[in-house]
Amino acid sequence: MPDEKPLDKKAHESPAAKRFVDRGFMTPTDPLGKILDLADDAIISVDHEERILLFNQSAGRMFGYTREELVGQSLDILLPSRPVALHRRHMENAATFAESQREERIKIRGRRKDRTEFAAEASISTVGVNGGSMFTVILRDVTQRLAADERVQQSLREQGALLREIHHRVKNNLQVVSSLLGLQSRAADDEHVRKMLKDSQDRIHSMALLHEVLYQSNTFSRVNLPDYIWQIASHLFSSFGIGQDRIRLLTKLEAIDLSLDAAVPCGLIINELISNALKYAFPDGRKGEVRIELLARPGNMARLVVADNGIGLHHIDWATARSLGMRLVRTLADQIGAEVEVNSSAGTEIQLTFPAAA
């Protein structure tokens, strides 16, 4: 092979290697060798010329060489030719370390005796020996860990695709129900029945929009509330056939995410409040404004404000109103732990303060 490095037959004759061999380093009876052989990681020491001086049993098993084959050889024999330049930079960096200082773990590739390559993590430390420097490389084969990580990532990608498909199908099913209600409302003769069906259609559509937001999102556990509010408001203005030239939509929406459990009731509340403003606040073609605010508050709280400058509530008691929309808002507000404030001195303003972490 082009990058194959043959064993250096004269390597054992290098002075440093000869000293280590003559002194019996890493022999079965050497205490240091016994200690290093207990390590699971490969431990390889080299001199300033990067000639291998000693290595433990884990290194032998990892690379497939015997002690006799490696002592005195260049460390390059254990590295593919491609990353050798990068390895040399790491060794040069290690040469500048203070004694016993260790470089953080780096990613490298090793090459076994059978020429196969594997992924590894390594750290390099330096220690002074007889006026010179000896480098120690500690390697860990991470092939299995990387393969396991890839399996986990693949599983997460598959789960993400599955969840995205689920949200897409739920959205489509809800849109079918919404369309059926629309057809039924157009076929109804009673105006009151048509309005009730229309309201139910808008409520179901707001739930479908939630799944559309999740389908387009990179996360499926939290909902981007500003995007969701925009989509609900845009749909309702279009559904009621109201243009911005008659009723302006003003928004101040801070970036707040909600859990799926909290986003569903919150979306229905927003749907009811905007619908009420568009239906009742501006009779006889009056012009005006609808204002929506979403503000972060201390203690991981959020404040939602839906207000209009229309005709007001006309002495309707918010707490006891029997309309389905009002009862829905009260029930859903309790569900998300919201405190509700109503101000009808000039138009209508409804504030809900609730936990954003819900």
Secondary structure as GFF3:
##gff-version 3
##sequence-region A 1 358
A	DSSP	three_ten_helix	11	13	.	.	.	ID=ss1
A	DSSP	alpha_helix	15	22	.	.	.	ID=ss2
A	DSSP	alpha_helix	31	37	.	.	.	ID=ss3
A	DSSP	beta_strand	42	46	.	.	.	ID=ss4
A	DSSP	beta_strand	52	55	.	.	.	ID=ss5
A	DSSP	alpha_helix	57	63	.	.	.	ID=ss6
A	DSSP	alpha_helix	67	70	.	.	.	ID=ss7
A	DSSP	three_ten_helix	75	78	.	.	.	ID=ss8
A	DSSP	alpha_helix	84	95	.	.	.	ID=ss9
A	DSSP	beta_strand	106	111	.	.	.	ID=ss10
A	DSSP	beta_strand	117	129	.	.	.	ID=ss11
A	DSSP	beta_strand	132	141	.	.	.	ID=ss12
A	DSSP	alpha_helix	143	187	.	.	.	ID=ss13
A	DSSP	alpha_helix	191	216	.	.	.	ID=ss14
A	DSSP	beta_strand	222	224	.	.	.	ID=ss15
A	DSSP	alpha_helix	225	239	.	.	.	ID=ss16
A	DSSP	beta_strand	247	253	.	.	.	ID=ss17
A	DSSP	beta_strand	257	259	.	.	.	ID=ss18
A	DSSP	alpha_helix	260	280	.	.	.	ID=ss19
A	DSSP	three_ten_helix	283	285	.	.	.	ID=ss20
A	DSSP	beta_strand	288	297	.	.	.	ID=ss21
A	DSSP	beta_strand	301	308	.	.	.	ID=ss22
A	DSSP	alpha_helix	324	335	.	.	.	ID=ss23
A	DSSP	beta_strand	339	343	.	.	.	ID=ss24
A	DSSP	beta_strand	348	355	.	.	.	ID=ss25
###
